[in-house]
């Protein structure tokens, strides 16, 4: 091939690689040259084995740059437990107008007409005013006024008419309260203790302190 001027593919690489074993020749090696080749091959084996082991070893995952400069982590501290919120034995801190109405309604009975009776709202109203009883009549339960007489009893302190949910027939309860001298409130807002107390204080605070005598001059909210 040399005489013909031909070269093998990648011959430059092969010449450089195989040149370490001695001069390249086209003739078979004699015994002395073969022994020398074997000796050179044995000298190269340890390096080749070391390179193969290095390539076969698993690579460690790279450390993110932001974590590489961090100091060693210390002991993990448990999250602090939330402190219990102290509960006042007297319940919520009611505003002054609620406490003022409470002084007139404590231990007394109240009638409320309108809305949908619910246990949480009932409990809040009874607790805020310390009522002995709350006769809450839902709008759907009072389609006519024939039972108004049974609800406005002599021990009723005040009748609250939630006019947001009232129908025309509900006015009968107002008329009975007026005839029996029971103060009544035309309440346009929601049924929270603060909202109810505000309307009671604005409309009938003077009448609440008077005993029921059969007919008051006016309530009355009209």
MODELLER restraints for C-alpha pairs under 7 A, 6 or more apart:
rsr = mdl.restraints
at = mdl.atoms
rsr.add(forms.Gaussian(group=physical.xy_distance, feature=features.Distance(at['CA:1:A'], at['CA:7:A']), mean=6.98, stdev=0.5))
rsr.add(forms.Gaussian(group=physical.xy_distance, feature=features.Distance(at['CA:21:A'], at['CA:37:A']), mean=6.11, stdev=0.5))
rsr.add(forms.Gaussian(group=physical.xy_distance, feature=features.Distance(at['CA:21:A'], at['CA:40:A']), mean=6.43, stdev=0.5))
rsr.add(forms.Gaussian(group=physical.xy_distance, feature=features.Distance(at['CA:97:A'], at['CA:197:A']), mean=6.48, stdev=0.5))
rsr.add(forms.Gaussian(group=physical.xy_distance, feature=features.Distance(at['CA:97:A'], at['CA:198:A']), mean=6.42, stdev=0.5))
rsr.add(forms.Gaussian(group=physical.xy_distance, feature=features.Distance(at['CA:98:A'], at['CA:194:A']), mean=6.04, stdev=0.5))
rsr.add(forms.Gaussian(group=physical.xy_distance, feature=features.Distance(at['CA:98:A'], at['CA:197:A']), mean=5.30, stdev=0.5))
rsr.add(forms.Gaussian(group=physical.xy_distance, feature=features.Distance(at['CA:101:A'], at['CA:129:A']), mean=6.99, stdev=0.5))
rsr.add(forms.Gaussian(group=physical.xy_distance, feature=features.Distance(at['CA:101:A'], at['CA:197:A']), mean=6.12, stdev=0.5))
rsr.add(forms.Gaussian(group=physical.xy_distance, feature=features.Distance(at['CA:101:A'], at['CA:201:A']), mean=6.55, stdev=0.5))
rsr.add(forms.Gaussian(group=physical.xy_distance, feature=features.Distance(at['CA:102:A'], at['CA:128:A']), mean=6.95, stdev=0.5))
rsr.add(forms.Gaussian(group=physical.xy_distance, feature=features.Distance(at['CA:102:A'], at['CA:129:A']), mean=4.34, stdev=0.5))
rsr.add(forms.Gaussian(group=physical.xy_distance, feature=features.Distance(at['CA:102:A'], at['CA:130:A']), mean=6.72, stdev=0.5))
rsr.add(forms.Gaussian(group=physical.xy_distance, feature=features.Distance(at['CA:104:A'], at['CA:208:A']), mean=6.28, stdev=0.5))
rsr.add(forms.Gaussian(group=physical.xy_distance, feature=features.Distance(at['CA:104:A'], at['CA:209:A']), mean=6.55, stdev=0.5))
rsr.add(forms.Gaussian(group=physical.xy_distance, feature=features.Distance(at['CA:105:A'], at['CA:129:A']), mean=5.98, stdev=0.5))
rsr.add(forms.Gaussian(group=physical.xy_distance, feature=features.Distance(at['CA:105:A'], at['CA:131:A']), mean=6.33, stdev=0.5))
rsr.add(forms.Gaussian(group=physical.xy_distance, feature=features.Distance(at['CA:105:A'], at['CA:157:A']), mean=6.86, stdev=0.5))
rsr.add(forms.Gaussian(group=physical.xy_distance, feature=features.Distance(at['CA:106:A'], at['CA:129:A']), mean=5.83, stdev=0.5))
rsr.add(forms.Gaussian(group=physical.xy_distance, feature=features.Distance(at['CA:106:A'], at['CA:130:A']), mean=4.86, stdev=0.5))
rsr.add(forms.Gaussian(group=physical.xy_distance, feature=features.Distance(at['CA:106:A'], at['CA:131:A']), mean=5.38, stdev=0.5))
rsr.add(forms.Gaussian(group=physical.xy_distance, feature=features.Distance(at['CA:107:A'], at['CA:130:A']), mean=6.05, stdev=0.5))
rsr.add(forms.Gaussian(group=physical.xy_distance, feature=features.Distance(at['CA:107:A'], at['CA:131:A']), mean=4.89, stdev=0.5))
rsr.add(forms.Gaussian(group=physical.xy_distance, feature=features.Distance(at['CA:107:A'], at['CA:132:A']), mean=4.66, stdev=0.5))
rsr.add(forms.Gaussian(group=physical.xy_distance, feature=features.Distance(at['CA:108:A'], at['CA:131:A']), mean=5.27, stdev=0.5))
rsr.add(forms.Gaussian(group=physical.xy_distance, feature=features.Distance(at['CA:108:A'], at['CA:132:A']), mean=5.12, stdev=0.5))
rsr.add(forms.Gaussian(group=physical.xy_distance, feature=features.Distance(at['CA:108:A'], at['CA:133:A']), mean=6.82, stdev=0.5))
rsr.add(forms.Gaussian(group=physical.xy_distance, feature=features.Distance(at['CA:108:A'], at['CA:157:A']), mean=6.16, stdev=0.5))
rsr.add(forms.Gaussian(group=physical.xy_distance, feature=features.Distance(at['CA:109:A'], at['CA:131:A']), mean=6.06, stdev=0.5))
rsr.add(forms.Gaussian(group=physical.xy_distance, feature=features.Distance(at['CA:109:A'], at['CA:132:A']), mean=5.59, stdev=0.5))
rsr.add(forms.Gaussian(group=physical.xy_distance, feature=features.Distance(at['CA:109:A'], at['CA:133:A']), mean=4.77, stdev=0.5))
rsr.add(forms.Gaussian(group=physical.xy_distance, feature=features.Distance(at['CA:109:A'], at['CA:134:A']), mean=5.95, stdev=0.5))
rsr.add(forms.Gaussian(group=physical.xy_distance, feature=features.Distance(at['CA:109:A'], at['CA:155:A']), mean=6.41, stdev=0.5))
rsr.add(forms.Gaussian(group=physical.xy_distance, feature=features.Distance(at['CA:109:A'], at['CA:156:A']), mean=4.96, stdev=0.5))
rsr.add(forms.Gaussian(group=physical.xy_distance, feature=features.Distance(at['CA:109:A'], at['CA:157:A']), mean=5.66, stdev=0.5))
rsr.add(forms.Gaussian(group=physical.xy_distance, feature=features.Distance(at['CA:110:A'], at['CA:133:A']), mean=6.46, stdev=0.5))
rsr.add(forms.Gaussian(group=physical.xy_distance, feature=features.Distance(at['CA:110:A'], at['CA:134:A']), mean=5.06, stdev=0.5))
rsr.add(forms.Gaussian(group=physical.xy_distance, feature=features.Distance(at['CA:110:A'], at['CA:135:A']), mean=6.20, stdev=0.5))
rsr.add(forms.Gaussian(group=physical.xy_distance, feature=features.Distance(at['CA:110:A'], at['CA:156:A']), mean=5.58, stdev=0.5))
rsr.add(forms.Gaussian(group=physical.xy_distance, feature=features.Distance(at['CA:110:A'], at['CA:157:A']), mean=5.63, stdev=0.5))
rsr.add(forms.Gaussian(group=physical.xy_distance, feature=features.Distance(at['CA:110:A'], at['CA:158:A']), mean=5.34, stdev=0.5))
rsr.add(forms.Gaussian(group=physical.xy_distance, feature=features.Distance(at['CA:110:A'], at['CA:159:A']), mean=6.07, stdev=0.5))
rsr.add(forms.Gaussian(group=physical.xy_distance, feature=features.Distance(at['CA:111:A'], at['CA:134:A']), mean=5.89, stdev=0.5))
rsr.add(forms.Gaussian(group=physical.xy_distance, feature=features.Distance(at['CA:111:A'], at['CA:135:A']), mean=4.65, stdev=0.5))
rsr.add(forms.Gaussian(group=physical.xy_distance, feature=features.Distance(at['CA:111:A'], at['CA:136:A']), mean=5.93, stdev=0.5))
rsr.add(forms.Gaussian(group=physical.xy_distance, feature=features.Distance(at['CA:111:A'], at['CA:158:A']), mean=6.49, stdev=0.5))
rsr.add(forms.Gaussian(group=physical.xy_distance, feature=features.Distance(at['CA:111:A'], at['CA:159:A']), mean=4.74, stdev=0.5))
rsr.add(forms.Gaussian(group=physical.xy_distance, feature=features.Distance(at['CA:111:A'], at['CA:160:A']), mean=6.10, stdev=0.5))
rsr.add(forms.Gaussian(group=physical.xy_distance, feature=features.Distance(at['CA:112:A'], at['CA:135:A']), mean=6.07, stdev=0.5))
rsr.add(forms.Gaussian(group=physical.xy_distance, feature=features.Distance(at['CA:112:A'], at['CA:136:A']), mean=4.66, stdev=0.5))
rsr.add(forms.Gaussian(group=physical.xy_distance, feature=features.Distance(at['CA:112:A'], at['CA:137:A']), mean=6.06, stdev=0.5))
rsr.add(forms.Gaussian(group=physical.xy_distance, feature=features.Distance(at['CA:112:A'], at['CA:159:A']), mean=5.96, stdev=0.5))
rsr.add(forms.Gaussian(group=physical.xy_distance, feature=features.Distance(at['CA:112:A'], at['CA:160:A']), mean=4.71, stdev=0.5))
rsr.add(forms.Gaussian(group=physical.xy_distance, feature=features.Distance(at['CA:112:A'], at['CA:161:A']), mean=6.14, stdev=0.5))
rsr.add(forms.Gaussian(group=physical.xy_distance, feature=features.Distance(at['CA:113:A'], at['CA:136:A']), mean=5.97, stdev=0.5))
rsr.add(forms.Gaussian(group=physical.xy_distance, feature=features.Distance(at['CA:113:A'], at['CA:137:A']), mean=4.78, stdev=0.5))
rsr.add(forms.Gaussian(group=physical.xy_distance, feature=features.Distance(at['CA:113:A'], at['CA:138:A']), mean=6.13, stdev=0.5))
rsr.add(forms.Gaussian(group=physical.xy_distance, feature=features.Distance(at['CA:113:A'], at['CA:139:A']), mean=6.76, stdev=0.5))
rsr.add(forms.Gaussian(group=physical.xy_distance, feature=features.Distance(at['CA:113:A'], at['CA:160:A']), mean=6.22, stdev=0.5))
rsr.add(forms.Gaussian(group=physical.xy_distance, feature=features.Distance(at['CA:113:A'], at['CA:161:A']), mean=5.08, stdev=0.5))
rsr.add(forms.Gaussian(group=physical.xy_distance, feature=features.Distance(at['CA:113:A'], at['CA:162:A']), mean=5.97, stdev=0.5))
rsr.add(forms.Gaussian(group=physical.xy_distance, feature=features.Distance(at['CA:114:A'], at['CA:137:A']), mean=6.28, stdev=0.5))
rsr.add(forms.Gaussian(group=physical.xy_distance, feature=features.Distance(at['CA:114:A'], at['CA:138:A']), mean=5.07, stdev=0.5))
rsr.add(forms.Gaussian(group=physical.xy_distance, feature=features.Distance(at['CA:114:A'], at['CA:139:A']), mean=4.66, stdev=0.5))
rsr.add(forms.Gaussian(group=physical.xy_distance, feature=features.Distance(at['CA:114:A'], at['CA:161:A']), mean=6.52, stdev=0.5))
rsr.add(forms.Gaussian(group=physical.xy_distance, feature=features.Distance(at['CA:114:A'], at['CA:162:A']), mean=4.98, stdev=0.5))
rsr.add(forms.Gaussian(group=physical.xy_distance, feature=features.Distance(at['CA:114:A'], at['CA:165:A']), mean=5.33, stdev=0.5))
rsr.add(forms.Gaussian(group=physical.xy_distance, feature=features.Distance(at['CA:114:A'], at['CA:166:A']), mean=6.04, stdev=0.5))
rsr.add(forms.Gaussian(group=physical.xy_distance, feature=features.Distance(at['CA:115:A'], at['CA:138:A']), mean=5.40, stdev=0.5))
rsr.add(forms.Gaussian(group=physical.xy_distance, feature=features.Distance(at['CA:115:A'], at['CA:139:A']), mean=5.55, stdev=0.5))
rsr.add(forms.Gaussian(group=physical.xy_distance, feature=features.Distance(at['CA:115:A'], at['CA:165:A']), mean=5.75, stdev=0.5))
rsr.add(forms.Gaussian(group=physical.xy_distance, feature=features.Distance(at['CA:116:A'], at['CA:138:A']), mean=5.06, stdev=0.5))
rsr.add(forms.Gaussian(group=physical.xy_distance, feature=features.Distance(at['CA:116:A'], at['CA:139:A']), mean=6.79, stdev=0.5))
rsr.add(forms.Gaussian(group=physical.xy_distance, feature=features.Distance(at['CA:117:A'], at['CA:136:A']), mean=6.34, stdev=0.5))
rsr.add(forms.Gaussian(group=physical.xy_distance, feature=features.Distance(at['CA:117:A'], at['CA:138:A']), mean=5.82, stdev=0.5))
rsr.add(forms.Gaussian(group=physical.xy_distance, feature=features.Distance(at['CA:124:A'], at['CA:193:A']), mean=6.80, stdev=0.5))
rsr.add(forms.Gaussian(group=physical.xy_distance, feature=features.Distance(at['CA:125:A'], at['CA:193:A']), mean=5.44, stdev=0.5))
rsr.add(forms.Gaussian(group=physical.xy_distance, feature=features.Distance(at['CA:126:A'], at['CA:134:A']), mean=6.92, stdev=0.5))
rsr.add(forms.Gaussian(group=physical.xy_distance, feature=features.Distance(at['CA:128:A'], at['CA:193:A']), mean=6.37, stdev=0.5))
rsr.add(forms.Gaussian(group=physical.xy_distance, feature=features.Distance(at['CA:139:A'], at['CA:165:A']), mean=6.47, stdev=0.5))
rsr.add(forms.Gaussian(group=physical.xy_distance, feature=features.Distance(at['CA:139:A'], at['CA:166:A']), mean=6.64, stdev=0.5))
rsr.add(forms.Gaussian(group=physical.xy_distance, feature=features.Distance(at['CA:143:A'], at['CA:169:A']), mean=6.75, stdev=0.5))
rsr.add(forms.Gaussian(group=physical.xy_distance, feature=features.Distance(at['CA:144:A'], at['CA:169:A']), mean=5.15, stdev=0.5))
rsr.add(forms.Gaussian(group=physical.xy_distance, feature=features.Distance(at['CA:144:A'], at['CA:170:A']), mean=6.67, stdev=0.5))
rsr.add(forms.Gaussian(group=physical.xy_distance, feature=features.Distance(at['CA:145:A'], at['CA:169:A']), mean=5.78, stdev=0.5))
rsr.add(forms.Gaussian(group=physical.xy_distance, feature=features.Distance(at['CA:145:A'], at['CA:170:A']), mean=6.08, stdev=0.5))
rsr.add(forms.Gaussian(group=physical.xy_distance, feature=features.Distance(at['CA:145:A'], at['CA:172:A']), mean=5.14, stdev=0.5))
rsr.add(forms.Gaussian(group=physical.xy_distance, feature=features.Distance(at['CA:145:A'], at['CA:173:A']), mean=6.52, stdev=0.5))
rsr.add(forms.Gaussian(group=physical.xy_distance, feature=features.Distance(at['CA:148:A'], at['CA:172:A']), mean=6.60, stdev=0.5))
rsr.add(forms.Gaussian(group=physical.xy_distance, feature=features.Distance(at['CA:148:A'], at['CA:173:A']), mean=5.06, stdev=0.5))
rsr.add(forms.Gaussian(group=physical.xy_distance, feature=features.Distance(at['CA:148:A'], at['CA:176:A']), mean=6.75, stdev=0.5))
rsr.add(forms.Gaussian(group=physical.xy_distance, feature=features.Distance(at['CA:149:A'], at['CA:176:A']), mean=6.59, stdev=0.5))
rsr.add(forms.Gaussian(group=physical.xy_distance, feature=features.Distance(at['CA:152:A'], at['CA:177:A']), mean=6.34, stdev=0.5))
rsr.add(forms.Gaussian(group=physical.xy_distance, feature=features.Distance(at['CA:157:A'], at['CA:182:A']), mean=6.63, stdev=0.5))
rsr.add(forms.Gaussian(group=physical.xy_distance, feature=features.Distance(at['CA:158:A'], at['CA:182:A']), mean=5.95, stdev=0.5))
rsr.add(forms.Gaussian(group=physical.xy_distance, feature=features.Distance(at['CA:158:A'], at['CA:183:A']), mean=5.04, stdev=0.5))
rsr.add(forms.Gaussian(group=physical.xy_distance, feature=features.Distance(at['CA:158:A'], at['CA:184:A']), mean=5.45, stdev=0.5))
rsr.add(forms.Gaussian(group=physical.xy_distance, feature=features.Distance(at['CA:159:A'], at['CA:183:A']), mean=6.35, stdev=0.5))
rsr.add(forms.Gaussian(group=physical.xy_distance, feature=features.Distance(at['CA:159:A'], at['CA:184:A']), mean=4.44, stdev=0.5))
rsr.add(forms.Gaussian(group=physical.xy_distance, feature=features.Distance(at['CA:159:A'], at['CA:185:A']), mean=6.27, stdev=0.5))
rsr.add(forms.Gaussian(group=physical.xy_distance, feature=features.Distance(at['CA:160:A'], at['CA:184:A']), mean=5.64, stdev=0.5))
rsr.add(forms.Gaussian(group=physical.xy_distance, feature=features.Distance(at['CA:160:A'], at['CA:185:A']), mean=4.83, stdev=0.5))
rsr.add(forms.Gaussian(group=physical.xy_distance, feature=features.Distance(at['CA:160:A'], at['CA:186:A']), mean=6.45, stdev=0.5))
rsr.add(forms.Gaussian(group=physical.xy_distance, feature=features.Distance(at['CA:160:A'], at['CA:187:A']), mean=6.60, stdev=0.5))
rsr.add(forms.Gaussian(group=physical.xy_distance, feature=features.Distance(at['CA:161:A'], at['CA:185:A']), mean=5.91, stdev=0.5))
rsr.add(forms.Gaussian(group=physical.xy_distance, feature=features.Distance(at['CA:161:A'], at['CA:186:A']), mean=5.09, stdev=0.5))
rsr.add(forms.Gaussian(group=physical.xy_distance, feature=features.Distance(at['CA:161:A'], at['CA:187:A']), mean=5.72, stdev=0.5))
rsr.add(forms.Gaussian(group=physical.xy_distance, feature=features.Distance(at['CA:162:A'], at['CA:186:A']), mean=6.38, stdev=0.5))
rsr.add(forms.Gaussian(group=physical.xy_distance, feature=features.Distance(at['CA:162:A'], at['CA:187:A']), mean=4.82, stdev=0.5))
rsr.add(forms.Gaussian(group=physical.xy_distance, feature=features.Distance(at['CA:162:A'], at['CA:188:A']), mean=5.96, stdev=0.5))
rsr.add(forms.Gaussian(group=physical.xy_distance, feature=features.Distance(at['CA:163:A'], at['CA:186:A']), mean=6.24, stdev=0.5))
rsr.add(forms.Gaussian(group=physical.xy_distance, feature=features.Distance(at['CA:163:A'], at['CA:187:A']), mean=5.87, stdev=0.5))
rsr.add(forms.Gaussian(group=physical.xy_distance, feature=features.Distance(at['CA:163:A'], at['CA:188:A']), mean=5.42, stdev=0.5))
rsr.add(forms.Gaussian(group=physical.xy_distance, feature=features.Distance(at['CA:164:A'], at['CA:188:A']), mean=5.58, stdev=0.5))
rsr.add(forms.Gaussian(group=physical.xy_distance, feature=features.Distance(at['CA:174:A'], at['CA:184:A']), mean=6.86, stdev=0.5))
rsr.add(forms.Gaussian(group=physical.xy_distance, feature=features.Distance(at['CA:177:A'], at['CA:183:A']), mean=6.75, stdev=0.5))
rsr.add(forms.Gaussian(group=physical.xy_distance, feature=features.Distance(at['CA:177:A'], at['CA:184:A']), mean=6.69, stdev=0.5))
rsr.add(forms.Gaussian(group=physical.xy_distance, feature=features.Distance(at['CA:178:A'], at['CA:215:A']), mean=6.83, stdev=0.5))
rsr.add(forms.Gaussian(group=physical.xy_distance, feature=features.Distance(at['CA:179:A'], at['CA:214:A']), mean=6.86, stdev=0.5))
rsr.add(forms.Gaussian(group=physical.xy_distance, feature=features.Distance(at['CA:179:A'], at['CA:215:A']), mean=5.86, stdev=0.5))
rsr.add(forms.Gaussian(group=physical.xy_distance, feature=features.Distance(at['CA:180:A'], at['CA:214:A']), mean=4.84, stdev=0.5))
rsr.add(forms.Gaussian(group=physical.xy_distance, feature=features.Distance(at['CA:180:A'], at['CA:215:A']), mean=5.75, stdev=0.5))
rsr.add(forms.Gaussian(group=physical.xy_distance, feature=features.Distance(at['CA:181:A'], at['CA:212:A']), mean=5.53, stdev=0.5))
rsr.add(forms.Gaussian(group=physical.xy_distance, feature=features.Distance(at['CA:181:A'], at['CA:213:A']), mean=6.21, stdev=0.5))
rsr.add(forms.Gaussian(group=physical.xy_distance, feature=features.Distance(at['CA:181:A'], at['CA:214:A']), mean=4.77, stdev=0.5))
rsr.add(forms.Gaussian(group=physical.xy_distance, feature=features.Distance(at['CA:181:A'], at['CA:215:A']), mean=4.14, stdev=0.5))
rsr.add(forms.Gaussian(group=physical.xy_distance, feature=features.Distance(at['CA:181:A'], at['CA:216:A']), mean=5.03, stdev=0.5))
rsr.add(forms.Gaussian(group=physical.xy_distance, feature=features.Distance(at['CA:182:A'], at['CA:212:A']), mean=6.32, stdev=0.5))
rsr.add(forms.Gaussian(group=physical.xy_distance, feature=features.Distance(at['CA:183:A'], at['CA:204:A']), mean=6.36, stdev=0.5))
rsr.add(forms.Gaussian(group=physical.xy_distance, feature=features.Distance(at['CA:183:A'], at['CA:207:A']), mean=6.47, stdev=0.5))
rsr.add(forms.Gaussian(group=physical.xy_distance, feature=features.Distance(at['CA:183:A'], at['CA:208:A']), mean=7.00, stdev=0.5))
rsr.add(forms.Gaussian(group=physical.xy_distance, feature=features.Distance(at['CA:183:A'], at['CA:219:A']), mean=5.49, stdev=0.5))
rsr.add(forms.Gaussian(group=physical.xy_distance, feature=features.Distance(at['CA:183:A'], at['CA:220:A']), mean=6.18, stdev=0.5))
rsr.add(forms.Gaussian(group=physical.xy_distance, feature=features.Distance(at['CA:184:A'], at['CA:219:A']), mean=6.41, stdev=0.5))
rsr.add(forms.Gaussian(group=physical.xy_distance, feature=features.Distance(at['CA:184:A'], at['CA:220:A']), mean=5.82, stdev=0.5))
rsr.add(forms.Gaussian(group=physical.xy_distance, feature=features.Distance(at['CA:185:A'], at['CA:200:A']), mean=6.29, stdev=0.5))
rsr.add(forms.Gaussian(group=physical.xy_distance, feature=features.Distance(at['CA:185:A'], at['CA:203:A']), mean=6.44, stdev=0.5))
rsr.add(forms.Gaussian(group=physical.xy_distance, feature=features.Distance(at['CA:185:A'], at['CA:220:A']), mean=6.78, stdev=0.5))
rsr.add(forms.Gaussian(group=physical.xy_distance, feature=features.Distance(at['CA:185:A'], at['CA:221:A']), mean=6.04, stdev=0.5))
rsr.add(forms.Gaussian(group=physical.xy_distance, feature=features.Distance(at['CA:186:A'], at['CA:221:A']), mean=6.11, stdev=0.5))
rsr.add(forms.Gaussian(group=physical.xy_distance, feature=features.Distance(at['CA:187:A'], at['CA:199:A']), mean=6.32, stdev=0.5))
rsr.add(forms.Gaussian(group=physical.xy_distance, feature=features.Distance(at['CA:189:A'], at['CA:195:A']), mean=6.69, stdev=0.5))
rsr.add(forms.Gaussian(group=physical.xy_distance, feature=features.Distance(at['CA:203:A'], at['CA:221:A']), mean=5.92, stdev=0.5))
rsr.add(forms.Gaussian(group=physical.xy_distance, feature=features.Distance(at['CA:204:A'], at['CA:219:A']), mean=6.65, stdev=0.5))
rsr.add(forms.Gaussian(group=physical.xy_distance, feature=features.Distance(at['CA:204:A'], at['CA:220:A']), mean=6.95, stdev=0.5))
